[in-house]
Amino acid sequence: MLKFLFCLIFLIPFSYFNCWWLVPSFLFVLLFIFMFSFNNFISSFNISYFLMNDYITYSLIMLSFWICCLMILASSSLYNNLYYNNLFIFFVLMLMFFLFLSFSSSNLISFYLFFESSLIPTLFIIFGWGYQPERLQAGMYFIFYTLFSSLPMLISIIWLYLSFGSLSFYLFFDFTYCYFLFYFCMIFSFLVSMPMFFVHIWLPKAHVEAPVSGSMILAGVLLKLGGYGLYRVFPLLLFSGFNYNFMFISISMLGGLYVSLICIRQVDLKSLIAYSSVIHMSLVLSGIFTFNYWGIYGSLVLMLSHGLCSSGLFYLSNVVYERLGSRSLLILKGLLGFMPSMSLWWFLLSTYNMAAPPSLNLMGEIMLFNSLVSWYYLNTIIFIFMSFFSAVYSLYLYSYTQHGLGYSGGFSYSNCCLREYYLSVLHWFPLNLLIFLPSIFFC
C-alpha cells in the first residue's frame, strides 16, 4: 500500500508544472496497477504498520481513483481558460491522497484524522470554483455539519482508547454492553456524512453550488466515507446495534420515501440529482444497519453503482450548463434537438439511476430488498413505493430535459466533443461490466 501512497505524493509536484493531461494519465496507470494487486484468497492483505487492504477498502479505493481521474477530465474548461488550473490539480491530488489514507487506515484515530482532512480540499474546491456567491453559504453548511457531528466521535474514540487500550480495527470485538450515548456518538458523524434524513440539508446546497468536479467527488466518493466508517465501527457496537438500529432504519426508509416525493417537484437539475443521492444513501444505510450478509454486501454494491451513476448525471448536467447557462428544468427543454447524440447517455444513466437492468444498481437493490424484507416484512411496502418513485423522478428528469420546445434564448450552442463522449462511456461502462462479474462481490 505504501508504494501507491508514494506515487500519489510524487504526483503532487506535477500540479505546479502545468501538466494538466499528464496527471490523469498517471492516475489511470496507478489505478490499473492497483487493480491487479488484489488477492481474494485472504481477508486482509498488503498490510503495513498503519495501512491495510481488504475487500471493501479495495473496492472504494478503486472508485476513488476512477472518480478523481474523471473529475480532472471533466474540468478541462479550467485548463482552457487558465482559471487557477494548477491549484485545482493540487487540491484534487491532495483529496485523493486523504481518501486513499482514509480507506486504507487500520487504526480508528488515523481513519478519523484523514476522514476529517478529506473535507478540507473539497471545501476549497467548492469555495474556489463554485458558481454563485451562495457557494460560501453552502460551504459553511458543509463544513459545520460535518465538523459538528465529528466532535462526539472524537470524544468517544478517546474514551474507547482509555478503556480498551487499542484502536486497531483488527482487535475490535463487541463489548456486550448497551450504552446508547457511546453508540450514538460513534456513528453520528457517519450518519451526517452519508447523509441520513434529518441531517441531509447540507448535501443539496453543496451540490448545487459546487463545480462539476466538486459534485462528482461528493456524490462519487465522499458520501461513501460514512458507509465505510459504519463498516469499521460496528464490530464494537453489535449488542447496541441489535437494540437501537431499528430507529435509524425506520428514519432512513421513511425519509427516503419522503425525499422521493421532494424529487418530483424539483426544478433545478443538480438539486434533483442531489436529492436522489439522499434516497440511495438511505437504502445503503438501512442495509448496513440490518447486520446481515445481504445488507452488508448489497450496500457495498449500491455504493459503487451510485458513485458511478450519480457522478455521470452530474457531469451531463454540467455539459448542458456550459452551453445554455442554466440548470432550470423550466428552461432546459428540447435537448433532443440540441444534442441528439448526448440524449442517449441521458437515457442510459437515467434508467440506471432507477435500477433498470442490466445495471449494477439493480443488483444492489435486489440484495438490499432481500436484506430489508428479511429484517421486517412491512419494509416491502416502503421499498415498493421507493422503487416506483425512483422510476417517476428519473423519467421526469429525462423527459423534461429531452422533450418539449427548446428555449428560444439559446441561439448559440455547440454539439458535444469527443472528450465528453469519452467521459460518459467511462461512467457507464463499469456499471455494465461489474453486473456480469457478480462473483467478485461474494468472494
Buried (B, 14 or more C-beta within 10 A) or exposed (E): BEEBBEBBEEBBEBBEEEBBEBBBEBBBEBBEEBEEEBEEEEEBBBBEEBBBBBBBBBBBBBBBBBBBBBBBBBBBBBBEEEEEBBBBBBBBBBBBBBBBBBBBBBBBBBBBBBBBBBBBBBBBBBBBBBBEEEBEEBBBBBBEBBEEBBEBBBEBBEEBEEEBEEBEBEEBEBBEEBBEEBBBBBBBBBBBBBBBBEBBEBBBBBBBBBBBBBBBBBBBBBBBBBBBBBBBBBEBBBBBBEEBBBEBBBBBBEBBBBBBEBBEEBEBBBBBBBBBBBBBBBBBBBBBBBBBEBBBBBBBBBBBBBBBBBBBBBBBBBBBBEBBEBBEBEBBBBBBEBBEEBBEBBEBBBBBBBBBEEBBBBBBBBBBBBBBBEBBEEBEEBBEBBBEBBBBBBEBBBEBBBEBEBBEEBEEEEEBEEEBBEBBEBBBEBBEEBBEEEEEBEE
